[in-house]
Structures are given as structure tokens and as C-alpha cells.
Amino acid sequence: MKMELLSPSGDIESLKYAINNGADAVYLGLQNFNARRSANNFNEENIKDYVKYCHLFNVKVYVTLNTNIKDNEIDELKSTILACKNARIDAFIITDFLTAKLVKELTNIPLHASTQLGVNNLYGAKYLEKLGFTRVVLARETKLEDIKAIKENTNLEIEYFVHGALCVSYSGQCLFSSMVGGDSANRGLCKQPCRQLYKNLKNNEDYSYLLSTKDLCLIDKLSLLEKIGIDSLKIEGRLKRAEYVGIVTNAYRKALDNINNEKLNYGILKTELKKIYNRGEFTKGYLFNENVMYNKTQNHIGEYSGKIIEIKGNNSVLNCKDFNEKNGYKIFRNNKEIAGGNFKIIKKLNNDNVLINYKGKINDIFRVTTDINQIEKISNVRKLLNIEIFAKLKKNQKIEIIAKYKNICINIQSEEIVEKAKNTPINEDDVK
């Protein structure tokens, strides 16, 4: 079975970008009971329409019910489950076993075990299978040999994160946000205190982002994931903007469709991924025993673009191959962010040098964090349906237009009656 590409959809726009750029499935949440409650989620009123929209493009929809449930929320939870049943979603992603019990009682919709259950070995996987789950979203900490064992000894589908933010806590099971502010990650309200500055008192070091992790990127490891039995490649990012979803989905779609193409340039794909979002350098994560921590920044630092080579009064000469006034840049000095924004070109010089309206210091580094050409390009990608359209025009009858797509047929008639032409008759091109 070909691996599935699963993209995040924190809102309607992100869902459309995911579909347009080649997602095989999307995962999303409704207003409550999902781990990204601050996203512009879907609701019981519109979920049916957007599931229909996804299914038109053969894209599956998985709904996240991946928070802990309180006793006084059971009736609301049942209502959400029934709304999703009515919408004909393809699966639920579940953390709470009460939720799993209710889904089984009220529907026959497949159960996918959330990564927040922390399953990382054969024993946990077998237990889930016994409870009726059909897929496990493995903990990011899972070892290679454990993935192979699960695939060889269960009938479970395996979903695995291949790109996006990592959590410093085990499988997202963290109470830090709840302890310091009352907003629990297990209720979808994490305020990410791990991304703040902290001081190492033992070594008396300066403040740094001691608990902040790099972003995961496994785009050049898909063939290995296929060999060990991964069924679904999951992209993190329901809180990211739609352009991010589109660009990351597009890159992984290219890699997946060319999985055995040795000439595929992963460097170009990684550059596109870095420009749209990365915290420090990417990591291959726990599966490949790579360091996941990066203490210099906790935010998007983009991709290297150029550096200042000369100061001229209140302006600077920047050596940068593709400088664009519309791009967004961040400036770093000694690995610390000191400025950012858009910068005007005073004069174009030779050898990729430009004089810009920035007074800095020699060797200040410019990193592009918003590439306007990249954004415009991804915004223009559209996935189209092959629809057959027929027109019937007969004298003294109404115009009839028939549109067909798979088992869907729409028939529309005009109010007007077709009359014999008094001058130039209508031709086929006019009808088209």
C-alpha cells in the first residue's frame, strides 16, 4: 500500500491549501475536545460541508478528539461525535478511553490512537488493537526496531510524524503550562512555557532557550519509512498559517511521488521548507538519535540569504543573490536576532551586492523568513476536478446545462426559451 500523506487543517483556508498541494488526508478539530483549541477550528454546523468537499477530491478526513474529558462534558462530546458521524468522517484520533468507548457505542467509525497515548512498543500496540483501534499514531520517541515489531506482529496501521514542531516533554504529556498558568496542554490550551528563556544556574550561563526543540524534517528518509512499514506520513502544524501547510505538503508530495528517484534534489526541497518555517537547523529526531534541542532561538529563523560586507553612512552593502524588497528578513549578529522587516534597495551594485536602507555592522547575517515569490506561487496552486458539462439548446425549449462528476449530477435550466435567431445564430464557441 502506498504511504498516505496526512496534512494539518487548523482552519478552512489551510484545508484547501492541503488539498490543492496533494494531501491524501487531513486531520482537523472541532471547537472543543482537540489539542489545538486556539486554532480557528471547524464546528458541528459546517463539518459536513467540508467533509463533502474533501471527499470530492478523494481526501480523507480524520477528526481529533485528543484531549482529556471531564464528566460534565459527556453530553457535549456525544453531540460532537454524532455530528461527525452525520458528516461521514473517515476516522477519529483519540486520546481518552472514555471517548473511544462512546465512539464505538454511537458509530462504526475507525479509531486512531493519538500520539499523546505515548505508545512506542509492541505491548502498547497490541493493547490498542485489542481495544478496537485500527491505527496508532506512534510516539515520536519510538525506536526503529519497535516500529518493525509493531508492523510485523499486529494488523494496525502506523502513522508517524515526519515534519514540524517537537515537544520537549514525552509525547506531549506535559503539565508545565498547567502548573504555571492553569492552561493545560492536555486540554488543548498549552501556552508553551518551554519556548521561553531560562538560566542554567548550575553553570551560571546566560539566559537561553534551554527547553526549546528544533523542528523535525524527514523528507529525505521516506524510503526508509516505507521499508519499515509506515502507512501514513503526518505533518504537524494546525496552528501554522495556510501557506505553511501548502508549502510543506507540496514538498512532501514531490518527495513521496519520487521516492525511488535518486536524482531528486532534497537540498532544494529543504530550502523551501526552511524559508517557510524552521527553529534553528532541522533535526531527524529520536528515530535517528539526533539532537533535538536548540537553545539560541525558539522562533522562525528562515534561511540564510546574505551578509553585510560594507557600511556606507546610514546604509549598508548587502551581499545577497536574490534580495527582494517585498521579502521579510531577520538580522542576526553573533547568533542573536537584532532586527527584522522589509528593507528598501538604495542602489543595485555588482556581484549580487545591493545598497539597502539599514545601518548595521559588517558580517550581520540576513535570513529570509518570508519569501514573497514562494508565497505567491503556492497561493496559485489549484487542484481541479474533471467535470463533464453538457449543454442542450433546442428551439422553443429552455436551455439545459448538465454537469457530471463521478456519481454526482447537477441539472440547471434557464428561465428563457430558445428562439430562432433573427440575425447571427449562436455557435458552439459561444455556448462554451
N, C-alpha and C positions, 0 to 999 in steps of 0.2 A: 504494500500500500504506500502510495506517495505521501510524504510528510505534509501535514497541514500547516499553513501559515496563519497564525492567530494574532489579530491586532486589537489594541485597546480602543474603546469608544466612550470617552467621558462626556460627549455631547453629540448633537446631531451632525454638526459640521465634521467632527472627527470621524464619525461613522462613514460619512460619504467619502472622505479622503481615503479611508482604509479600503473601501470597496473599489474606488477608482484606481488604486495603486496595487491591486492584486491580492488582497486578503482572501483566504478561503473561509475564514470565520472571524467573528468579532465577539469580544466579551464586554459587557456593559452592566450597569446597575440601575435600579430604580431609586426613588427618593431616599428610602431607608434600607437598613439591613445590608449595606455594602460597605467595603473598606475604603471607599473614596467618596464619602458623603459630601465633600466640598466641591466635587465636580458638578457640572450642570447636567445632572443625570436625567434619565427618562422617567416616565410616570405611568400609572395604570391606564390613563386615558390615551396616551399616544404609542404605547409599546406595540400594540397590534399593527398599527400602520407601518412602523419601522421594521418590524419582523417581516411583513409582507414585502417591503422594499428590498430588504436584504435577500430574501428568498427569490425575488425576480432575477437576481444576479448569481444565484446558486451559492450564496454566502450564508453560513450557519450563524445562529445567534445563541450565545451562552450568557445566562443571567447570573450575576454574582449575588449570592445570599451568604456572604462570608464574614459576618460579624456574630458576636455572641448575642443571644436573645434573652430578653427579660420576660418574666411571667406575664406582665401586663401588656405585652406586645403580641401575644399569640394570635388574637383575632385579626390584627392588622397584618401580621405575617401571612395568615391564611388567605386574606384578601389579595395580597401581592402574588402569592403562589397561584391562585385561581386566575388572576389577570394574565399571568404569564402562560398558563395552560390554555386560556382562550386565545392568546396571541400565537400559539403553536411554536413556542421557542424550542430550541434543539437540545438544551441541557441546562441544568443548574450547577453552579460552582459553589460548594457548601463547606462551611467550617463547623457549624453547630449540629450536633447529632439529633437534637430535637427538630431542627429544620429538615434534616434528612428523613426523619420519621413522618413528618407532616407531608412532605413532597410525595413519599411513597403511598400515603393514605389517600391523598387527593388527586394524584396524577400518575401517569406511567412515563413521565419524562425522565431521561437518564440522569444519574447523579455523578458529578465530577468532584473529587475531593480536593479542596483548596490547598495550596502550598502552606497555608497557615496551620494546617494539621501537623506539619512537621514530619511527614512520612519520608524516610530516607533509606529504608531497607526492606527486605523481603517479608519479614514478620508483619510490619505495619501494612504493607501492600496486601498481603493475604487476608488480614483482618478486614480491610476495606472491602475487598471482593466478597467476603462472607456476608458483609452488611448490605450488599447490593449495589455498590459503586461500580461503574464501568470504566472510569478513568481516574488516574491520580496525577495531580499537579505536584511533581516531586519538589521537595525542599531543595533550595539552591546548594545546600551543603552536601548533597548526595554524592557518593563516590562512584567512579566508573564501574567497578566490579559489582556494586549493588544494583545499578541500573540494569546491567546484563542479567543478574539473577532474577530481578522482578520480571523482566521480559520473558525469560526462559521458563519461569515457574508459575506464572499467572496468565489470565486472559485479559488483564487490564490494559487499556490504552495508556501511554505515558506522555504527559505534557511537560515541557521543560522550558524555563526562561532562557532566552538567548540574547536579549538586549534590554538595556535600561538600568534604572537605579537598583542598587543593592541596599539591604538593611544591615546595620551593624549588629543587630540582635538576631537570635536564631529564628529563621523562617518568619520574621516579622512579629514574633511573640514577645512584645515589648510593653512594659508598664511605665517607661520613663516619662512619656508625655502625660500620662495619667497622674503620676506622682508629683510632677512639678506644676501642673496647671489644671488637672481634672479632666483633660480631654484624652480619652483612651483610644489608642490605635486599634484595639480590639472592638471598638465601636465605630470605627471609620473616621476618627477625629484627630489623628496624630498631628501634632504641631512641629514635629521633627526637631526636638531639642538636641538631637545628636549632630545636627548640622551647625551648631553654634561653636564659638571659640571657647577653649578650655586651656588651663595651665597645668603643665606637668610639675607638680610640687616636688616630687622626688628628685628630679634632675634640675630643678629651678630653670626650666626653659621658658621662652616667651610663649605667649598665648598662640595657639594654633588649632586647627580643626581636627582634634585628636580622635574623634569618633565618626568622622565623615568618610564614606566609602567612595571609590571610583565607580564609574558606570561599566556594566557588563557589555561585552561585544564578542559574539561567537560566529560572526558572519563567515569567517574562513575555516570553520570547523563543522560545517553542516554535513559533509560526507561522513565524518566520524560519528556524528549523532545518528545519522541514518543507519550506519552499520550496527550500532549497539541497540537499536530498536526504538528510538524516539518517534512518536507518532505525530506530535503537534509541537511546533516551534512558537513559543509565546514571547511577544514583545510587551514590555512593561510601559506604562505611560498614560493612564486615564486622566492624569492631571496636566498632561502636556497639551500644547496647542495643536490645532488640526494639521498645520504644516509639518510639524514634527512627526505626527502619525503617518502622514503621506510619504515623507521622505524616507523614514525608516522602513516602512512597509515596502516601498518601491525598491530600496536597496536589497532587502532580503528576498523579495520576489525574483530579482535578477540573479542573485546567488543561488536560490533554490532551483530555478529553471535551468541553470548552467552548472549544476552541482558536480558534473563529471568533466567540465570544460577546464582543462589545465591552463588555458590562455586567459581565463577570466582575471581581470585586474582588480584584486581586492584592495590595493592601495587607493585607487580612485573611489571605490565604494566607501572605504573608511574615512577618506577625506570629506565626503559628503555627509557622513554620519557625525563627524567631529564638528563640522560647521553648524549643524542644526542643534546639537547639544552634547557636551561632554564635561565631566568634572575631572580635570587632570587627564592623564592618559587612560585609555580603556584597559580593562582587565579581562582575562579569560576565566577568572573566578576560581571557586573551590574545586570544580571538576578537574581543573588543570593545575591545581596547587599554586596559583599565582597570588601575589599580594593584592589585597582588595582595598587597602587603606591609602588615603591621600590627604595629608594634613595642611596643604598650602592653600586650598580653596574649597568651598562647598557649593560653588555655583558654576554656571556655564562659562567656560573659558574659550570656546571656539577652536579655531585652527590657526596656526602660525601664518601671518601674512607678510610681515616685513619688520624692519627696524630703522630707527633714526640714525643717520650717518653724519649729519652736519646741522648746526644751528645757525640760522640767519636772522638776527634781530629777534622779532617776536614770532617767527615762523621756523619750521624745521624741514629738512630734506629727508624724505622717507624713501628707502629702497624697498619697493613693493611692486611685484609683477602686474597684478590686476587690481590696483586701487580703484575704488568706486565711491563717489561722494554719497551715494544713497545707502551704502552698506553701514552696518553698525559694527564698531570696533571697541575692544577693550585694550588698554595700555598697561603693560607690566614693567616694573623696574625691580630688579633683584627678586624676581618670582612673586612680587606683590602687586596687586591691582591698584593703580593710582588714578586712572581716569577712564573715560569711555564716551562713546557717542558717535555722531557723524562729523566729518571734517571736510572742509572745502579745499579744493585744489587752487592754489595761487598761480602755479605755473607747472607745466609738464617739462621735465628735463630729459636727459638722455639716460640710456641703460636702466630703464624701469624706475628711474628716480622721479619723484614729484615733490614740489614745494607745497606744504599744507599749512593751514592756519592753526598750528599747535606749537607752543613753545615748551620743549621738554629738555631731555638730556640725551647725549649720544648713547646709543645702544638700548634706548627704550624700545620694548617689543610691542608691535601691533598684532593683535589676533582678531580675525573676523568672527563675529558672533551672530551677525545677521547678513546673509548673502542675498541681496535683493533679486539677483538673477535666479538663484536656486528657489527662492520662494515663489517667484512668478512662474517659473517652469512647472513646479509641482501643482500650483493652483490651476493650471490649464489642462491638467490630465483629466480625461473623462473616459469612463467605461461605458460603452454603448450596448444597447440591445438590438439584435437583428429582428426588426418588426416588419412583417409583410403588410402592406397597405394597398387596398383595392378601392377604386372609385367607379361608381356606376352612374352614368348620366344618360337618361332617356327622355325624349320629348314628352311633355305633359305629365312627367313624374318628378318626384322630389329627388334631389341629389343624395346619394347614399355613399358613405365612406365606411369601410370595414378595416379594422386593424387587428392583426392576429400575432400572438406571441405564445408559443407552446400551447397550453390549454386555455389561454385567455383570449377572448374575442370581444371587441368593442365595436358597436354599430351605431353610427350617428347619421341622422337625416336632416336635411335643410328644411327651412320653412318655405323657401321659394320653390316654384315649379319651373322645370326646364322648358324654355320656349325656343321655337325655331329662330335661328339668327336672322336679324334683319339686314345686317351688314356683314362684317367678317366673322365667320364662325369660330368658336373656341377650338384649339388644337390640343394635342397630347401634352406638349410642353407647358401650356397654360394650366392644365389640370395638375401636373406635377408640382 
